[in-house]
Amino acid sequence: MGVVIERRRTPPAVDVVEVVTPRTNAATITPTENLLAAISLNEPFSLEIAAT
């Protein structure tokens, strides 16, 4: 008979980033594309996008 001790992994830290875009229709998608490329990881991550 053996005793097994299992420890829970601590959840990863949560980072919140707010992107404020210019209020013109002339803005392109390139700045957002650059931001997403900069924060991309070698592991899965989730991205929630909301607009008002």
PAZAPA-4460 file (N, C-alpha, C; in steps of 0.05 Angstrom, whole numbers, plus 32768, in hexadecimal, padded with zeros to 4 digits):
% residues 52
    n_x    n_y    n_z   ca_x   ca_y   ca_z    c_x    c_y    c_z   seq   type   mol
   8011   7FE8   8000   8000   8000   8000   8012   8019   8000     1      M     A
   800C   802B   7FEE   801C   8043   7FEC   800B   805B   7FEF     2      G     A
   8018   8071   7FF6   800A   808B   7FF9   8013   809C   7FE2     3      V     A
   8000   80A8   7FD4   8007   80BA   7FBD   7FFE   80D6   7FC5     4      V     A
   8010   80E8   7FC3   800A   8104   7FC8   8009   8113   7FAE     5      I     A
   7FF2   811F   7FA8   7FF0   812E   7F8F   7FED   814C   7F97     6      E     A
   7FFC   815C   7F8A   7FFA   8179   7F8F   7FEE   8186   7F76     7      R     A
   7FDE   819A   7F7C   7FD1   81A8   7F66   7FE5   81BD   7F5B     8      R     A
   7FE5   81BF   7F41   7FF6   81D4   7F35   7FE9   81EF   7F3A     9      R     A
   7FFA   8202   7F3F   7FEF   821D   7F42   7FE7   8228   7F26    10      T     A
   7FD0   8235   7F25   7FC7   823F   7F0B   7FDA   8255   7F01    11      P     A
   7FDD   8257   7EE7   7FEF   826B   7EDC   7FE5   8287   7EE2    12      P     A
   7FF7   829A   7EE2   7FEF   82B6   7EE7   7FDE   82C0   7ED0    13      A     A
   7FCC   82D1   7ED6   7FBA   82DD   7EC2   7FC3   82F9   7EBC    14      V     A
   7FC7   82FF   7EA3   7FCF   831A   7E9B   7FB8   8327   7E8C    15      D     A
   7FB3   8340   7E91   7F9E   834F   7E83   7FAB   8365   7E74    16      V     A
   7FA5   8367   7E5A   7FB0   837C   7E49   7F99   838A   7E3C    17      V     A
   7F99   83A4   7E3D   7F85   83B4   7E30   7F92   83C2   7E18    18      E     A
   7F87   83BE   7E01   7F91   83CB   7DE9   7F7D   83E1   7DE1    19      V     A
   7F87   83FA   7DE1   7F76   8410   7DD9   7F7E   8419   7DBD    20      V     A
   7F6C   8416   7DAB   7F72   841C   7D8F   7F6A   8439   7D88    21      T     A
   7F75   8444   7D74   7F6D   845F   7D6B   7F4F   845F   7D63    22      P     A
   7F42   8475   7D66   7F26   8476   7D60   7F21   8480   7D43    23      R     A
   7F31   8476   7D31   7F2D   847C   7D15   7F2A   8463   7D05    24      T     A
   7F1C   8464   7CF0   7F19   844D   7CDF   7F32   8448   7CCD    25      N     A
   7F45   845A   7CCE   7F5C   8458   7CBE   7F71   8445   7CCA    26      A     A
   7F6C   843C   7CE3   7F80   842B   7CF1   7F80   840F   7CE3    27      A     A
   7F97   8404   7CE0   7F9A   83EA   7CD3   7F9B   83D4   7CE8    28      T     A
   7F9B   83BB   7CDF   7F9C   83A4   7CF1   7FB9   839E   7CF9    29      I     A
   7FCD   83AA   7CEC   7FE9   83A3   7CF1   7FF1   83A7   7D0E    30      T     A
   7FEA   83BC   7D1D   7FF2   83BE   7D39   7FE8   83A7   7D4A    31      P     A
   7FCF   839E   7D45   7FC4   8387   7D54   7FD3   836E   7D4D    32      T     A
   7FD9   836A   7D34   7FE8   8353   7D2B   8003   8352   7D38    33      E     A
   8010   8369   7D3A   802B   836A   7D47   8029   8364   7D64    34      N     A
   8014   836E   7D72   8010   8368   7D8E   800C   834A   7D93    35      L     A
   7FFB   833E   7D83   7FF6   8321   7D87   800F   8311   7D81    36      L     A
   801E   8319   7D6E   8037   830A   7D68   804B   830D   7D7F    37      A     A
   804B   8325   7D8C   805E   8329   7DA2   8057   831A   7DBB    38      A     A
   803D   8315   7DC0   8034   8307   7DD8   802F   82EA   7DD4    39      I     A
   8034   82E0   7DBC   802E   82C4   7DB6   8042   82B2   7DC6    40      S     A
   8039   829C   7DCF   8049   8289   7DDF   804C   826F   7DD0    41      L     A
   805E   825E   7DDB   8062   8243   7DD0   804E   8230   7DDB    42      N     A
   803C   823A   7DEC   8027   8229   7DF8   800C   8235   7DF3    43      E     A
   7FF7   8226   7DF5   7FDC   8231   7DF0   7FD5   8248   7E03    44      P     A
   7FC7   825C   7DF9   7FBD   8271   7E09   7FA2   827A   7DFE    45      F     A
   7F92   8287   7E0F   7F78   8290   7E06   7F78   82AF   7E03    46      S     A
   7F68   82B8   7DF1   7F66   82D4   7DEC   7F48   82DC   7DEB    47      L     A
   7F40   82EE   7DFB   7F24   82F7   7DFB   7F24   8313   7DF0    48      E     A
   7F13   8317   7DDC   7F11   8331   7DCF   7EF5   833C   7DD4    49      I     A
   7EF3   8354   7DDE   7ED9   8361   7DE3   7EDA   837D   7DD7    50      A     A
   7EC3   8386   7DCE   7EC2   83A1   7DC3   7EA8   83AE   7DCC    51      A     A
   7EA9   83C8   7DCE   7E91   83D7   7DD5   7E8B   83EB   7DC0    52      T     A
***
